[in-house]
Amino acid sequence: MFELPFMRLALVVSMATGLSLGIMGVYLVIRRVIFFGLVLANVATLGAAVAQAMGWPPEIISFTAAVTAAAALGEVDASKRLSAESIMGWAYAAASSATVLVLSWAATGNSDTLHLLFGNVLAVQSNHARGLAVLAAVVVLAQLSLMRRFLLVTFDPESARIAGVNTRLWSLALNLSIGGVASAAVHEIGALSTFALLALPSTAALLATASVRMTFLVAAALGVVVPSLALVLSFRFDLPAGPACVALLALSVPVAGVIGASGRRAG
């Protein structure tokens, strides 16, 4: 199977995107803003769709759209009338509907741009695979050096502010990091898989583990192993790789819940 060049590239992309999205998704789950990831995936898709329709570089426009949305939504506070989830819901509806309209209008919408919605990891180019592998390495290195500060502004921004930490700057840096990772992944695995990898490995890890460090490790492991397994199953049984990955990730959540509950009872 992996003697085929396109399968090796697909494996690299699956592991790289799963690792980076799995790690960054932990922050979204801890902050209880998981729909932030869904919005970013769809905004990145919208940016790429507009770029392809207009003949612009899709990677640059998609990245710009995602990080702009990450910065803007990170500055929006819930009001007495509207919750943060309501604002995220509005942003998701606006971005997803605009994406479909752009794809329907574009002359190439029936072929070249539809992969933005569903992904096509088996058609990835070698330079894109290398870029995603480098990005995953950067994410890991950044977490090793900056995780304490990110966790401080995530768990207790008030205490961080009192301690003299620029919480606004660090929260912006975290949001921009998530936006950049999401925009890079959308081009190869699609919006659905991008959101699933942001949300589900971290959710499963939080259910199965008792410490923050283990949550990050398990989320990263699931982000690498599950997409790789989905790729193997899709090849063996002629299944679409993206939906197979999402289905396995969804299955991992109740399994993790059972494991976590069993561990707590045993303890």
Secondary structure as the mmCIF struct_conf table of DSSP 4:
data_model
#
loop_
_struct_conf.conf_type_id
_struct_conf.id
_struct_conf.beg_label_comp_id
_struct_conf.beg_label_asym_id
_struct_conf.beg_label_seq_id
_struct_conf.end_label_comp_id
_struct_conf.end_label_asym_id
_struct_conf.end_label_seq_id
TURN_TY1_P TURN_TY1_P1 PHE A 2 GLU A 3
BEND BEND1 LEU A 4 LEU A 4
HELX_RH_AL_P HELX_RH_AL_P1 PRO A 5 ARG A 31
TURN_TY1_P TURN_TY1_P2 ARG A 32 ARG A 32
TURN_TY1_P TURN_TY1_P3 ILE A 34 ILE A 34
HELX_RH_AL_P HELX_RH_AL_P2 PHE A 35 MET A 54
TURN_TY1_P TURN_TY1_P4 GLY A 55 GLY A 55
HELX_RH_AL_P HELX_RH_AL_P3 PRO A 58 GLY A 74
TURN_TY1_P TURN_TY1_P5 GLU A 75 GLU A 75
HELX_LH_PP_P HELX_LH_PP_P1 VAL A 76 ALA A 78
BEND BEND2 LYS A 80 ARG A 81
HELX_RH_AL_P HELX_RH_AL_P4 ALA A 84 TRP A 105
BEND BEND3 ALA A 106 ALA A 106
TURN_TY1_P TURN_TY1_P6 ALA A 107 ASP A 112
BEND BEND4 THR A 113 THR A 113
TURN_TY1_P TURN_TY1_P7 LEU A 114 LEU A 114
HELX_RH_AL_P HELX_RH_AL_P5 HIS A 115 PHE A 118
HELX_RH_3T_P HELX_RH_3T_P1 VAL A 121 ALA A 123
HELX_RH_AL_P HELX_RH_AL_P6 SER A 126 PHE A 155
HELX_RH_AL_P HELX_RH_AL_P7 PRO A 157 ILE A 162
TURN_TY1_P TURN_TY1_P8 ALA A 163 GLY A 164
HELX_RH_AL_P HELX_RH_AL_P8 THR A 167 ALA A 208
BEND BEND5 ALA A 210 SER A 211
HELX_RH_AL_P HELX_RH_AL_P9 VAL A 212 PHE A 237
TURN_TY1_P TURN_TY1_P9 ASP A 238 ASP A 238
HELX_RH_AL_P HELX_RH_AL_P10 ALA A 241 ALA A 266
#
